[in-house]
């Protein structure tokens, strides 16, 4: 009957002491099987190989260990758990061990020769790539922190700078950041709840205002000639000259933003999340406009890798070439978005599009919007949403101006989930019209609304401007002595939280004797009123009487 192999710890009992009887039996058994099981003993693990190599280097320590009666330790510092890991019970162990060492070292060398080498972090760059800017040698970086660049976003030459100038600017930016960080740490040590800016912040604001007032009203003749010559020489291969067209303060802010964006792109490129020129749509042809994209959008790979997309401005179908777009436009019957026209005044119309009834159109709209929005995550699950698409009409059809979407059933009373103004219509008042229209729908529903967070950078600026205008208009028309935030919210449909944050930013909310007081700052109201008079009767406002809409059932 064959003897079962022992899997217990060598010379170790359950109470941690040595069991002499069992130890003797195991020693006799192992000595009898040592001659017949030579190949088994040669199958050593890597741990035992490293131990045997270290024992060769230190023979004195090995001799000392031979006389030690305590159980041997594996390289991990624990007692060996089986005979396959280490066997010292055989009288011929030293001879067998020396043969096993040679065999194991040869095997380990053979294994290591076939093991693939690890790629180091700095090898992620492909040095065969070159910067696409004509005349650039790919040396230097806009951030001043890298030795090479392979994209226009990091090219010093494209930005009319040299590599040394970029390094100098990087050092000055780091010093400024350290100073600001030190000031913030000092402020945090003595943190108190300030609802108004500190005196230092007020002085800084005044300095910025003075610097902006000192900017030149226009370019001189020599400067204009220099700018025109630069544009004719380099066309689109270089950034336009930016000096003398704005204040030094604003120009420096713009340069900092450029360097920060370039650094973020460089990090993503090193991590392998984006690659220059692949799966990134650079431009789209949309109606009469060619638009540069801002962000990545998950179009199908066969379209995304083209770099340039052709989109029908009416049905939003995307195509691969100008020829396909021309053929499509010849037979496309759409001249306005699908759905119901719920608002019209002059040439401005708003269409309500149901994501469930017009799924393809809404999906294409979301993919198009992602090219210009950073935080958007909804692309295909459009059925729970309503889309309100604003258009501007002419003799060729209704052209897309912008849109916002809202949930059919929002438990948090969000009146906007996503909002976008197309780049060719930005800075013309259409964004404020979309926001005003969303709050008009909330008033009809007799609800208080608020946009879903997080807002994009441009969206946050637009909303803050809108809330400020609404509050100042309310203050201008208010004739009473006591004002309530709840009453403002009910009349304007703006969430009380947004009202309070806007009042704090305008320094119109004070805490005095245990009460919060709303201050009527006449200087801000007069400033807003002067802008309103200067603007005149603009058609970029929403007329509630032109709305033909009833809240959908179930909302």
Phi, psi and omega in degrees: 000125184291144181278132178285140180284140181280137179244016181271172178291140183293121174065025182235125176269176183292335180263010176088357178258163184277130176269110188291321182294310181295326179295320180293318179298315181297322181295319180292318181295315183293325180291326180286332182264358186293323183288325184275345185245039180297317181295327181297320184288340181279350178277082181265152174279170179296328180297315181290330177295314179297324178294319181292324178295320179291329179289331176293322182289332182237080182292329181295320179292326179295318180296323178295323181289334179295328182271356181278128183272351181284155182299140179290158180251146173282168180301340178282350180095002180251159177293144180297141186265349181204167180290335180291340180277315178198134181232116179242008186277344183279141176296332181266022187297322183293319179292315180296324183294321180295321177293321181293327180299313182298316181294317182293322180294322177294319179295319182293323177296323179293320179295318182294329181292333181265355183282131181291146180282145178281142178272131180280163185297322185284357180269007180287341177284143172259105186284358173280345179287154179226153177292135182287352180289126180300133178084003181267139179261011177068010179269147180082172180208148182301327180285343183076010184249352182236153182276335183224162175215157181225009181226158180297327182298335180248010186275117177295322183296320179298324180270017176061038179230167173254166181297321179294320178298322178296320179294319179297316179296324179296319179296317180293323178295319179297320178297316179297319179296321178296320178296316179295319179296320177296321178294321179295322178295320178296321179292325181290332178293323180252044187290126170229160186279098180264129173262349179238154179297150177288168180296326179293320178293322178295318178296319179297320179297320178294320178297318179297319179298319179295319180296323180286330177291331184280000182288153183287147182287334180192172181280144174282172186298316180295320180293321177297318179297320179295318180294318180294320178296319178296318181293320180291326182287314189254345179053235182268004182277352178226154175289141177300154176293130186252351182292145174069007176259351177206179181289158179298326180296311181293323178295320179293321176299318180296319179296320178297317179296320177299314181295321180293317178296320178295322178294320178297318178295323180294321178296316179296323181291320179294322179286350178085009181285330175226151175231137184295125174089358180236137178052038179219113179284120183273317182221156173229144174261114187230100182065234180275359189245147169249114189252132171279132182276159182251325186224171178280141176233139187280057170293158176306148188301324182295336177266322184294327184283353181287329181088338180222130185238146180246119188239132174288127186283352181257309180262352177066019174289139182253143186224169188266337187214165179295324181295316179295320178296319180296317178295321180294316182295332180291334183240002179285126184266354182281134173232001178201164179297154176289167178104193185260136175277112186257352181209137173207129173211116185066231179266000183265128177228154175231129180249136175265117184245125180274125181296338179278324182277328182234066189293315184296315180299316182292325176294317177296324178295319179292319178297320178294318182294327182295338177294341184235005179235140183270320190266003184286133181236351181268124179232314191246332180274077187258355186297324181281009188238152168252139181245128178250107189256122178265136182228160173239125189263144168217195185287351179261345180144189181262113185268137183294123178259316181178182180200165165218152179243153177214149179290144177293324178227099181254119181287338181259011178058039172286128177263355176216129174262321180210139182221140182210137166250129181300144186305325182287349179247009180287157178061033177233007178094358182287327178298318178293327177295318178298317179296316180298322179294322179296322178285333175295319176296322178295322178295319179295323178282352182060047178232164173257127187245165178201148179286150178286139179264157358278149176272150173289169182300312180292325178296320179295319178297317181295317181292318178298320178296320180293314180299320178298315181295318180297316182292318180293325176294320178296317179296322181295321182273349184282130183246354183280183181258326180247135183238144182237135178295327178296320179293320177299317181296317181292326182279326183260348183067016178270138181298138180304326179297318178292325178294314181296316180296323179290318178298321178294319180293332178271001182059041180248008179236121182235150176252116186218122178054047175078007181229151174266126182246138176264120181267137178265095182277107185291331181295319178292322180295318179295321178296316178296319182295322178296321177294322179296316180295319179295324180291328178074198180277082180278146177274005181269046176229154180269128178260112182301332182289344180271000180275126176239085189207140171237143182301135178299150180294141179090358179265000000 
